[in-house]
Each structure stands twice: as structure tokens, then as C-alpha cells.
Amino acid sequence: NDQLGVNFRRQHAIGKYIPDFVCIEKKLIVELDGSQHLEQQEYDQERTKYLNLLTEAQALSETPLLTNQVPYSIPDRRYVENGVLAHCQSNDILLTAYSPVKSRFFKGKKLAEFARQKGSTPFQVGLAWLARQPRVIAIPTSFNPQHQAENLSATELELSQAEMDFLDSLA
């Protein structure tokens, strides 16, 4: 790193891809292609296209991209699966979760029992799960003052890594 005057990160996730070396400052990716790439050429082409599109979108923006507002919750992980969350986290972009607790999922028995043990509601657990993730914020909508107060108190709910892993497994 010091020899080149730039800092590289090794095995740094960008979307759903993990290049060998990444220099965020210079927007440079270095792949050390070994024999495994002979067997995964289609995957490599897809990865290269994806990374080029992300780089192009950021370069065309006149102002820094600050947030990406998407539906994201414990049961709705499509933006984890397609790499958007990882890209936002890697590029200092907030992921704003809208409708974070709008789902029949929050009436499920496993989540209800977990919430009961934590002395909270399933909705509070869902909001706390989001708030504990880096570069993720939530915008729950409620016109009910009681629900608004419950949403706000979700920020006080502590979740351990083991509890986060459990909640991840419920999706």
C-alpha cells in the first residue's frame, strides 16, 4: 500500500462481488485471476458488467449519492441479495428502508416470542434490527401516536450479534 501511495482493501465486498483488491479512493479494482476463472467466465462477465455500471452511475452524478430509498425489512432482503446494501455500505451511501414493518411476517410466532422475551413488540424488533446495521436508516410511517412512541423507543432496544443472526435466519 505505501509503495504505491494508495490504500487497497483486500477481498472487499462490492455488491454481491468480492474482488481481490479495491482502492476506493481511485475507484480501482485488481483481480488476480487464477485457474478458477476458467470455469466461471459467465460469472466474471456478469460481475464486470455490474461493477462498470455502478462506477458509471456514480461518475455521472453531479452530486454525491447520499441515500437509496428501498423497501427493506427482515422478510424483504432483495436489496441484500442483489448487492445494493453492500454497495451502499461500501460507498458511504445510506440505505433508507421504507415500509420496514409492513408485512404479515411481523405477526409470526417466532418473532412474536422473540419480541416478548425482549419486552418489546415485533415492530420494535424489526426497527431495531434495521438501526443496528451500518449505513441503514428507517422511515416507518404511522399516524397513531402510540405507534409513533413505540417506533421511537425501538432505538433503545439492544440486539446482540447472536440475536441479529437469529433475526436474519427468520427471513
CNS distance restraints for C-alpha pairs under 8 A (distance, minus, plus):
assign (resid   1 and name CA) (resid   5 and name CA) 6.38 0.50 0.50
assign (resid   1 and name CA) (resid   6 and name CA) 5.75 0.50 0.50
assign (resid   1 and name CA) (resid   7 and name CA) 5.08 0.50 0.50
assign (resid   1 and name CA) (resid   8 and name CA) 6.26 0.50 0.50
assign (resid   2 and name CA) (resid   6 and name CA) 6.60 0.50 0.50
assign (resid   2 and name CA) (resid   7 and name CA) 7.29 0.50 0.50
assign (resid   6 and name CA) (resid  23 and name CA) 7.16 0.50 0.50
assign (resid   6 and name CA) (resid  25 and name CA) 7.84 0.50 0.50
assign (resid   7 and name CA) (resid  23 and name CA) 5.93 0.50 0.50
assign (resid   7 and name CA) (resid  25 and name CA) 7.90 0.50 0.50
assign (resid   8 and name CA) (resid  21 and name CA) 5.94 0.50 0.50
assign (resid   8 and name CA) (resid  22 and name CA) 5.19 0.50 0.50
assign (resid   8 and name CA) (resid  23 and name CA) 4.48 0.50 0.50
assign (resid   8 and name CA) (resid  24 and name CA) 7.49 0.50 0.50
assign (resid   9 and name CA) (resid  21 and name CA) 5.49 0.50 0.50
assign (resid   9 and name CA) (resid  22 and name CA) 5.09 0.50 0.50
assign (resid   9 and name CA) (resid  23 and name CA) 6.29 0.50 0.50
assign (resid  10 and name CA) (resid  19 and name CA) 7.69 0.50 0.50
assign (resid  10 and name CA) (resid  20 and name CA) 5.59 0.50 0.50
assign (resid  10 and name CA) (resid  21 and name CA) 4.54 0.50 0.50
assign (resid  10 and name CA) (resid  22 and name CA) 6.50 0.50 0.50
assign (resid  11 and name CA) (resid  18 and name CA) 5.46 0.50 0.50
assign (resid  11 and name CA) (resid  19 and name CA) 5.57 0.50 0.50
assign (resid  11 and name CA) (resid  20 and name CA) 4.78 0.50 0.50
assign (resid  11 and name CA) (resid  21 and name CA) 5.92 0.50 0.50
assign (resid  11 and name CA) (resid  22 and name CA) 7.64 0.50 0.50
assign (resid  12 and name CA) (resid  18 and name CA) 5.55 0.50 0.50
assign (resid  12 and name CA) (resid  19 and name CA) 6.34 0.50 0.50
assign (resid  12 and name CA) (resid  20 and name CA) 7.27 0.50 0.50
assign (resid  12 and name CA) (resid  21 and name CA) 6.92 0.50 0.50
assign (resid  12 and name CA) (resid  22 and name CA) 6.51 0.50 0.50
assign (resid  13 and name CA) (resid  17 and name CA) 5.70 0.50 0.50
assign (resid  13 and name CA) (resid  18 and name CA) 4.45 0.50 0.50
assign (resid  13 and name CA) (resid  19 and name CA) 6.98 0.50 0.50
assign (resid  13 and name CA) (resid  86 and name CA) 6.70 0.50 0.50
assign (resid  13 and name CA) (resid  87 and name CA) 7.67 0.50 0.50
assign (resid  13 and name CA) (resid  90 and name CA) 7.43 0.50 0.50
assign (resid  14 and name CA) (resid  18 and name CA) 6.07 0.50 0.50
assign (resid  14 and name CA) (resid  19 and name CA) 7.63 0.50 0.50
assign (resid  14 and name CA) (resid  51 and name CA) 7.80 0.50 0.50
assign (resid  14 and name CA) (resid  83 and name CA) 7.21 0.50 0.50
assign (resid  14 and name CA) (resid  86 and name CA) 6.04 0.50 0.50
assign (resid  14 and name CA) (resid  87 and name CA) 5.15 0.50 0.50
assign (resid  14 and name CA) (resid  90 and name CA) 6.65 0.50 0.50
assign (resid  15 and name CA) (resid  82 and name CA) 6.94 0.50 0.50
assign (resid  15 and name CA) (resid  83 and name CA) 3.52 0.50 0.50
assign (resid  15 and name CA) (resid  84 and name CA) 5.66 0.50 0.50
assign (resid  15 and name CA) (resid  85 and name CA) 7.06 0.50 0.50
assign (resid  15 and name CA) (resid  86 and name CA) 4.91 0.50 0.50
assign (resid  15 and name CA) (resid  87 and name CA) 4.63 0.50 0.50
assign (resid  16 and name CA) (resid  81 and name CA) 7.17 0.50 0.50
assign (resid  16 and name CA) (resid  82 and name CA) 6.45 0.50 0.50
assign (resid  16 and name CA) (resid  83 and name CA) 4.48 0.50 0.50
assign (resid  16 and name CA) (resid  86 and name CA) 7.19 0.50 0.50
assign (resid  17 and name CA) (resid  47 and name CA) 6.63 0.50 0.50
assign (resid  17 and name CA) (resid  83 and name CA) 7.80 0.50 0.50
assign (resid  19 and name CA) (resid  29 and name CA) 6.77 0.50 0.50
assign (resid  19 and name CA) (resid  30 and name CA) 6.91 0.50 0.50
assign (resid  19 and name CA) (resid  31 and name CA) 5.93 0.50 0.50
assign (resid  20 and name CA) (resid  29 and name CA) 7.68 0.50 0.50
assign (resid  20 and name CA) (resid  30 and name CA) 6.15 0.50 0.50
assign (resid  20 and name CA) (resid  31 and name CA) 5.14 0.50 0.50
assign (resid  20 and name CA) (resid  32 and name CA) 6.49 0.50 0.50
assign (resid  21 and name CA) (resid  29 and name CA) 5.80 0.50 0.50
assign (resid  21 and name CA) (resid  30 and name CA) 5.03 0.50 0.50
assign (resid  21 and name CA) (resid  31 and name CA) 6.55 0.50 0.50
assign (resid  22 and name CA) (resid  27 and name CA) 7.41 0.50 0.50
assign (resid  22 and name CA) (resid  28 and name CA) 5.81 0.50 0.50
assign (resid  22 and name CA) (resid  29 and name CA) 4.60 0.50 0.50
assign (resid  22 and name CA) (resid  30 and name CA) 6.36 0.50 0.50
assign (resid  23 and name CA) (resid  27 and name CA) 5.73 0.50 0.50
assign (resid  23 and name CA) (resid  28 and name CA) 5.08 0.50 0.50
assign (resid  23 and name CA) (resid  29 and name CA) 6.44 0.50 0.50
assign (resid  24 and name CA) (resid  28 and name CA) 6.67 0.50 0.50
assign (resid  24 and name CA) (resid  91 and name CA) 7.96 0.50 0.50
assign (resid  27 and name CA) (resid  55 and name CA) 7.65 0.50 0.50
assign (resid  33 and name CA) (resid  37 and name CA) 6.13 0.50 0.50
assign (resid  34 and name CA) (resid  38 and name CA) 7.91 0.50 0.50
assign (resid  35 and name CA) (resid  39 and name CA) 7.59 0.50 0.50
assign (resid  36 and name CA) (resid  40 and name CA) 6.68 0.50 0.50
assign (resid  37 and name CA) (resid  41 and name CA) 5.87 0.50 0.50
assign (resid  37 and name CA) (resid  44 and name CA) 7.27 0.50 0.50
assign (resid  40 and name CA) (resid  44 and name CA) 6.26 0.50 0.50
assign (resid  41 and name CA) (resid  45 and name CA) 6.16 0.50 0.50
assign (resid  42 and name CA) (resid  46 and name CA) 6.26 0.50 0.50
assign (resid  43 and name CA) (resid  47 and name CA) 6.11 0.50 0.50
assign (resid  44 and name CA) (resid  48 and name CA) 6.12 0.50 0.50
assign (resid  45 and name CA) (resid  49 and name CA) 6.19 0.50 0.50
assign (resid  46 and name CA) (resid  50 and name CA) 6.17 0.50 0.50
assign (resid  47 and name CA) (resid  51 and name CA) 6.17 0.50 0.50
assign (resid  48 and name CA) (resid  52 and name CA) 6.08 0.50 0.50
assign (resid  49 and name CA) (resid  53 and name CA) 6.23 0.50 0.50
assign (resid  50 and name CA) (resid  54 and name CA) 6.36 0.50 0.50
assign (resid  51 and name CA) (resid  55 and name CA) 6.19 0.50 0.50
assign (resid  52 and name CA) (resid  56 and name CA) 6.07 0.50 0.50
assign (resid  53 and name CA) (resid  57 and name CA) 6.10 0.50 0.50
assign (resid  54 and name CA) (resid  58 and name CA) 6.34 0.50 0.50
assign (resid  55 and name CA) (resid  59 and name CA) 6.15 0.50 0.50
assign (resid  56 and name CA) (resid  60 and name CA) 6.12 0.50 0.50
assign (resid  57 and name CA) (resid  61 and name CA) 6.45 0.50 0.50
assign (resid  58 and name CA) (resid  64 and name CA) 7.58 0.50 0.50
assign (resid  58 and name CA) (resid  65 and name CA) 7.29 0.50 0.50
assign (resid  61 and name CA) (resid  65 and name CA) 7.31 0.50 0.50
assign (resid  65 and name CA) (resid  93 and name CA) 6.35 0.50 0.50
assign (resid  66 and name CA) (resid  92 and name CA) 7.55 0.50 0.50
assign (resid  66 and name CA) (resid  93 and name CA) 4.97 0.50 0.50
assign (resid  66 and name CA) (resid  94 and name CA) 6.03 0.50 0.50
assign (resid  67 and name CA) (resid  88 and name CA) 7.96 0.50 0.50
assign (resid  67 and name CA) (resid  93 and name CA) 5.19 0.50 0.50
assign (resid  67 and name CA) (resid  94 and name CA) 4.34 0.50 0.50
assign (resid  67 and name CA) (resid  95 and name CA) 5.54 0.50 0.50
assign (resid  67 and name CA) (resid  96 and name CA) 6.43 0.50 0.50
assign (resid  68 and name CA) (resid  88 and name CA) 7.76 0.50 0.50
assign (resid  68 and name CA) (resid  93 and name CA) 7.19 0.50 0.50
assign (resid  68 and name CA) (resid  94 and name CA) 6.29 0.50 0.50
assign (resid  68 and name CA) (resid  95 and name CA) 4.96 0.50 0.50
assign (resid  68 and name CA) (resid  96 and name CA) 5.87 0.50 0.50
assign (resid  69 and name CA) (resid  95 and name CA) 5.98 0.50 0.50
assign (resid  69 and name CA) (resid  96 and name CA) 4.46 0.50 0.50
assign (resid  69 and name CA) (resid  97 and name CA) 6.02 0.50 0.50
assign (resid  69 and name CA) (resid  98 and name CA) 6.72 0.50 0.50
assign (resid  70 and name CA) (resid  79 and name CA) 7.78 0.50 0.50
assign (resid  70 and name CA) (resid  95 and name CA) 7.20 0.50 0.50
assign (resid  70 and name CA) (resid  96 and name CA) 6.20 0.50 0.50
assign (resid  70 and name CA) (resid  97 and name CA) 5.45 0.50 0.50
assign (resid  70 and name CA) (resid  98 and name CA) 6.03 0.50 0.50
assign (resid  71 and name CA) (resid  76 and name CA) 7.18 0.50 0.50
assign (resid  71 and name CA) (resid  97 and name CA) 5.39 0.50 0.50
assign (resid  71 and name CA) (resid  98 and name CA) 5.04 0.50 0.50
assign (resid  71 and name CA) (resid  99 and name CA) 5.96 0.50 0.50
assign (resid  71 and name CA) (resid 100 and name CA) 6.76 0.50 0.50
assign (resid  72 and name CA) (resid  76 and name CA) 5.38 0.50 0.50
assign (resid  72 and name CA) (resid  77 and name CA) 6.19 0.50 0.50
assign (resid  72 and name CA) (resid  78 and name CA) 7.68 0.50 0.50
assign (resid  72 and name CA) (resid  79 and name CA) 7.04 0.50 0.50
assign (resid  72 and name CA) (resid  97 and name CA) 4.92 0.50 0.50
assign (resid  72 and name CA) (resid  98 and name CA) 6.58 0.50 0.50
assign (resid  72 and name CA) (resid  99 and name CA) 7.27 0.50 0.50
assign (resid  72 and name CA) (resid 100 and name CA) 5.83 0.50 0.50
assign (resid  73 and name CA) (resid  77 and name CA) 6.62 0.50 0.50
assign (resid  73 and name CA) (resid  97 and name CA) 7.13 0.50 0.50
assign (resid  73 and name CA) (resid  99 and name CA) 7.72 0.50 0.50
assign (resid  73 and name CA) (resid 100 and name CA) 4.84 0.50 0.50
assign (resid  73 and name CA) (resid 101 and name CA) 6.64 0.50 0.50
assign (resid  73 and name CA) (resid 126 and name CA) 6.91 0.50 0.50
assign (resid  73 and name CA) (resid 130 and name CA) 7.19 0.50 0.50
assign (resid  74 and name CA) (resid 100 and name CA) 7.96 0.50 0.50
assign (resid  74 and name CA) (resid 126 and name CA) 6.49 0.50 0.50
assign (resid  74 and name CA) (resid 129 and name CA) 7.73 0.50 0.50
assign (resid  74 and name CA) (resid 167 and name CA) 7.06 0.50 0.50
assign (resid  74 and name CA) (resid 168 and name CA) 6.74 0.50 0.50
assign (resid  74 and name CA) (resid 170 and name CA) 7.40 0.50 0.50
assign (resid  74 and name CA) (resid 171 and name CA) 5.82 0.50 0.50
assign (resid  75 and name CA) (resid 103 and name CA) 7.99 0.50 0.50
assign (resid  75 and name CA) (resid 105 and name CA) 6.70 0.50 0.50
assign (resid  75 and name CA) (resid 170 and name CA) 7.36 0.50 0.50
assign (resid  75 and name CA) (resid 171 and name CA) 4.53 0.50 0.50
assign (resid  76 and name CA) (resid 171 and name CA) 7.33 0.50 0.50
assign (resid  77 and name CA) (resid  81 and name CA) 6.30 0.50 0.50
assign (resid  77 and name CA) (resid 171 and name CA) 7.64 0.50 0.50
assign (resid  78 and name CA) (resid  82 and name CA) 6.07 0.50 0.50
assign (resid  79 and name CA) (resid  83 and name CA) 6.09 0.50 0.50
assign (resid  79 and name CA) (resid  84 and name CA) 5.14 0.50 0.50
assign (resid  79 and name CA) (resid  85 and name CA) 5.74 0.50 0.50
assign (resid  80 and name CA) (resid  84 and name CA) 6.17 0.50 0.50
assign (resid  80 and name CA) (resid  85 and name CA) 5.28 0.50 0.50
assign (resid  80 and name CA) (resid  86 and name CA) 6.95 0.50 0.50
assign (resid  83 and name CA) (resid  87 and name CA) 6.14 0.50 0.50
assign (resid  84 and name CA) (resid  88 and name CA) 6.13 0.50 0.50
assign (resid  85 and name CA) (resid  89 and name CA) 6.17 0.50 0.50
assign (resid  85 and name CA) (resid  95 and name CA) 6.63 0.50 0.50
assign (resid  86 and name CA) (resid  90 and name CA) 6.03 0.50 0.50
assign (resid  87 and name CA) (resid  91 and name CA) 6.07 0.50 0.50
assign (resid  88 and name CA) (resid  92 and name CA) 6.06 0.50 0.50
assign (resid  88 and name CA) (resid  93 and name CA) 4.56 0.50 0.50
assign (resid  88 and name CA) (resid  94 and name CA) 6.18 0.50 0.50
assign (resid  88 and name CA) (resid  95 and name CA) 6.42 0.50 0.50
assign (resid  88 and name CA) (resid 135 and name CA) 7.42 0.50 0.50
assign (resid  89 and name CA) (resid  93 and name CA) 6.13 0.50 0.50
assign (resid  89 and name CA) (resid  94 and name CA) 7.12 0.50 0.50
assign (resid  89 and name CA) (resid  95 and name CA) 7.93 0.50 0.50
assign (resid  89 and name CA) (resid 134 and name CA) 6.84 0.50 0.50
assign (resid  89 and name CA) (resid 135 and name CA) 5.71 0.50 0.50
assign (resid  92 and name CA) (resid 135 and name CA) 7.31 0.50 0.50
assign (resid  93 and name CA) (resid 135 and name CA) 6.82 0.50 0.50
assign (resid  94 and name CA) (resid 135 and name CA) 4.83 0.50 0.50
assign (resid  94 and name CA) (resid 136 and name CA) 5.69 0.50 0.50
assign (resid  94 and name CA) (resid 137 and name CA) 7.01 0.50 0.50
assign (resid  95 and name CA) (resid 135 and name CA) 6.19 0.50 0.50
assign (resid  95 and name CA) (resid 136 and name CA) 4.83 0.50 0.50
assign (resid  95 and name CA) (resid 137 and name CA) 6.32 0.50 0.50
assign (resid  96 and name CA) (resid 136 and name CA) 5.94 0.50 0.50
assign (resid  96 and name CA) (resid 137 and name CA) 4.92 0.50 0.50
assign (resid  96 and name CA) (resid 138 and name CA) 5.48 0.50 0.50
assign (resid  96 and name CA) (resid 139 and name CA) 7.04 0.50 0.50
assign (resid  97 and name CA) (resid 130 and name CA) 7.93 0.50 0.50
assign (resid  97 and name CA) (resid 136 and name CA) 7.14 0.50 0.50
assign (resid  97 and name CA) (resid 137 and name CA) 6.08 0.50 0.50
assign (resid  97 and name CA) (resid 138 and name CA) 4.55 0.50 0.50
assign (resid  97 and name CA) (resid 139 and name CA) 6.20 0.50 0.50
assign (resid  98 and name CA) (resid 138 and name CA) 6.04 0.50 0.50
assign (resid  98 and name CA) (resid 139 and name CA) 5.23 0.50 0.50
assign (resid  98 and name CA) (resid 140 and name CA) 6.26 0.50 0.50
assign (resid  99 and name CA) (resid 139 and name CA) 7.14 0.50 0.50
assign (resid  99 and name CA) (resid 140 and name CA) 5.86 0.50 0.50
assign (resid  99 and name CA) (resid 141 and name CA) 7.21 0.50 0.50
assign (resid 100 and name CA) (resid 126 and name CA) 7.11 0.50 0.50
assign (resid 100 and name CA) (resid 127 and name CA) 6.91 0.50 0.50
assign (resid 100 and name CA) (resid 138 and name CA) 6.64 0.50 0.50
assign (resid 100 and name CA) (resid 139 and name CA) 7.29 0.50 0.50
assign (resid 100 and name CA) (resid 140 and name CA) 6.10 0.50 0.50
assign (resid 101 and name CA) (resid 106 and name CA) 6.94 0.50 0.50
assign (resid 101 and name CA) (resid 123 and name CA) 5.79 0.50 0.50
assign (resid 101 and name CA) (resid 126 and name CA) 6.39 0.50 0.50
assign (resid 101 and name CA) (resid 127 and name CA) 7.36 0.50 0.50
assign (resid 101 and name CA) (resid 140 and name CA) 7.17 0.50 0.50
assign (resid 102 and name CA) (resid 106 and name CA) 7.82 0.50 0.50
assign (resid 104 and name CA) (resid 108 and name CA) 7.33 0.50 0.50
assign (resid 106 and name CA) (resid 111 and name CA) 6.72 0.50 0.50
assign (resid 106 and name CA) (resid 112 and name CA) 7.38 0.50 0.50
assign (resid 106 and name CA) (resid 122 and name CA) 5.74 0.50 0.50
assign (resid 106 and name CA) (resid 123 and name CA) 6.63 0.50 0.50
assign (resid 107 and name CA) (resid 111 and name CA) 7.46 0.50 0.50
assign (resid 107 and name CA) (resid 112 and name CA) 6.66 0.50 0.50
assign (resid 107 and name CA) (resid 122 and name CA) 7.48 0.50 0.50
assign (resid 108 and name CA) (resid 112 and name CA) 6.07 0.50 0.50
assign (resid 109 and name CA) (resid 113 and name CA) 6.03 0.50 0.50
assign (resid 110 and name CA) (resid 114 and name CA) 6.18 0.50 0.50
assign (resid 111 and name CA) (resid 115 and name CA) 6.03 0.50 0.50
assign (resid 111 and name CA) (resid 122 and name CA) 6.07 0.50 0.50
assign (resid 111 and name CA) (resid 167 and name CA) 7.89 0.50 0.50
assign (resid 111 and name CA) (resid 170 and name CA) 7.93 0.50 0.50
assign (resid 112 and name CA) (resid 116 and name CA) 6.07 0.50 0.50
assign (resid 112 and name CA) (resid 121 and name CA) 7.19 0.50 0.50
assign (resid 112 and name CA) (resid 122 and name CA) 5.65 0.50 0.50
assign (resid 113 and name CA) (resid 117 and name CA) 6.26 0.50 0.50
assign (resid 114 and name CA) (resid 118 and name CA) 6.41 0.50 0.50
assign (resid 114 and name CA) (resid 122 and name CA) 7.90 0.50 0.50
assign (resid 115 and name CA) (resid 119 and name CA) 6.14 0.50 0.50
assign (resid 115 and name CA) (resid 120 and name CA) 5.07 0.50 0.50
assign (resid 115 and name CA) (resid 121 and name CA) 5.32 0.50 0.50
assign (resid 115 and name CA) (resid 122 and name CA) 5.29 0.50 0.50
assign (resid 115 and name CA) (resid 124 and name CA) 7.99 0.50 0.50
assign (resid 115 and name CA) (resid 125 and name CA) 6.34 0.50 0.50
assign (resid 116 and name CA) (resid 120 and name CA) 5.84 0.50 0.50
assign (resid 116 and name CA) (resid 121 and name CA) 6.81 0.50 0.50
assign (resid 120 and name CA) (resid 124 and name CA) 6.22 0.50 0.50
assign (resid 120 and name CA) (resid 125 and name CA) 6.98 0.50 0.50
assign (resid 121 and name CA) (resid 125 and name CA) 6.43 0.50 0.50
assign (resid 122 and name CA) (resid 126 and name CA) 6.23 0.50 0.50
assign (resid 123 and name CA) (resid 127 and name CA) 6.29 0.50 0.50
assign (resid 123 and name CA) (resid 151 and name CA) 7.53 0.50 0.50
assign (resid 124 and name CA) (resid 128 and name CA) 6.04 0.50 0.50
assign (resid 124 and name CA) (resid 150 and name CA) 6.72 0.50 0.50
assign (resid 124 and name CA) (resid 151 and name CA) 6.03 0.50 0.50
assign (resid 124 and name CA) (resid 153 and name CA) 7.50 0.50 0.50
assign (resid 124 and name CA) (resid 154 and name CA) 4.68 0.50 0.50
assign (resid 124 and name CA) (resid 157 and name CA) 7.68 0.50 0.50
assign (resid 125 and name CA) (resid 129 and name CA) 6.02 0.50 0.50
assign (resid 125 and name CA) (resid 154 and name CA) 6.88 0.50 0.50
assign (resid 125 and name CA) (resid 157 and name CA) 7.45 0.50 0.50
assign (resid 126 and name CA) (resid 130 and name CA) 6.48 0.50 0.50
assign (resid 127 and name CA) (resid 131 and name CA) 6.15 0.50 0.50
assign (resid 127 and name CA) (resid 138 and name CA) 7.10 0.50 0.50
assign (resid 127 and name CA) (resid 151 and name CA) 7.26 0.50 0.50
assign (resid 127 and name CA) (resid 154 and name CA) 6.17 0.50 0.50
assign (resid 127 and name CA) (resid 155 and name CA) 7.68 0.50 0.50
assign (resid 128 and name CA) (resid 132 and name CA) 6.12 0.50 0.50
assign (resid 128 and name CA) (resid 154 and name CA) 5.49 0.50 0.50
assign (resid 128 and name CA) (resid 155 and name CA) 5.99 0.50 0.50
assign (resid 128 and name CA) (resid 156 and name CA) 7.98 0.50 0.50
assign (resid 128 and name CA) (resid 157 and name CA) 6.16 0.50 0.50
assign (resid 128 and name CA) (resid 158 and name CA) 7.47 0.50 0.50
assign (resid 128 and name CA) (resid 159 and name CA) 7.42 0.50 0.50
assign (resid 129 and name CA) (resid 133 and name CA) 6.99 0.50 0.50
assign (resid 129 and name CA) (resid 159 and name CA) 7.37 0.50 0.50
assign (resid 129 and name CA) (resid 164 and name CA) 6.70 0.50 0.50
assign (resid 129 and name CA) (resid 167 and name CA) 7.73 0.50 0.50
assign (resid 130 and name CA) (resid 136 and name CA) 6.34 0.50 0.50
assign (resid 130 and name CA) (resid 137 and name CA) 6.74 0.50 0.50
assign (resid 130 and name CA) (resid 138 and name CA) 6.86 0.50 0.50
assign (resid 131 and name CA) (resid 136 and name CA) 6.30 0.50 0.50
assign (resid 131 and name CA) (resid 137 and name CA) 5.98 0.50 0.50
assign (resid 131 and name CA) (resid 138 and name CA) 7.17 0.50 0.50
assign (resid 131 and name CA) (resid 155 and name CA) 7.20 0.50 0.50
assign (resid 132 and name CA) (resid 136 and name CA) 7.87 0.50 0.50
assign (resid 132 and name CA) (resid 159 and name CA) 7.72 0.50 0.50
assign (resid 140 and name CA) (resid 151 and name CA) 7.57 0.50 0.50
assign (resid 142 and name CA) (resid 147 and name CA) 6.41 0.50 0.50
assign (resid 142 and name CA) (resid 148 and name CA) 6.06 0.50 0.50
assign (resid 143 and name CA) (resid 147 and name CA) 7.74 0.50 0.50
assign (resid 143 and name CA) (resid 148 and name CA) 7.26 0.50 0.50
assign (resid 144 and name CA) (resid 148 and name CA) 6.19 0.50 0.50
assign (resid 145 and name CA) (resid 149 and name CA) 6.21 0.50 0.50
assign (resid 146 and name CA) (resid 150 and name CA) 6.27 0.50 0.50
assign (resid 147 and name CA) (resid 151 and name CA) 6.00 0.50 0.50
assign (resid 148 and name CA) (resid 152 and name CA) 6.23 0.50 0.50
assign (resid 149 and name CA) (resid 153 and name CA) 6.22 0.50 0.50
assign (resid 150 and name CA) (resid 154 and name CA) 6.39 0.50 0.50
assign (resid 151 and name CA) (resid 155 and name CA) 7.73 0.50 0.50
assign (resid 153 and name CA) (resid 157 and name CA) 7.28 0.50 0.50
assign (resid 159 and name CA) (resid 163 and name CA) 5.76 0.50 0.50
assign (resid 159 and name CA) (resid 164 and name CA) 6.35 0.50 0.50
assign (resid 160 and name CA) (resid 164 and name CA) 6.22 0.50 0.50
assign (resid 161 and name CA) (resid 165 and name CA) 6.11 0.50 0.50
assign (resid 162 and name CA) (resid 166 and name CA) 6.22 0.50 0.50
assign (resid 163 and name CA) (resid 167 and name CA) 6.20 0.50 0.50
assign (resid 164 and name CA) (resid 168 and name CA) 6.11 0.50 0.50
assign (resid 165 and name CA) (resid 169 and name CA) 6.27 0.50 0.50
assign (resid 166 and name CA) (resid 170 and name CA) 6.72 0.50 0.50
assign (resid 167 and name CA) (resid 171 and name CA) 7.40 0.50 0.50
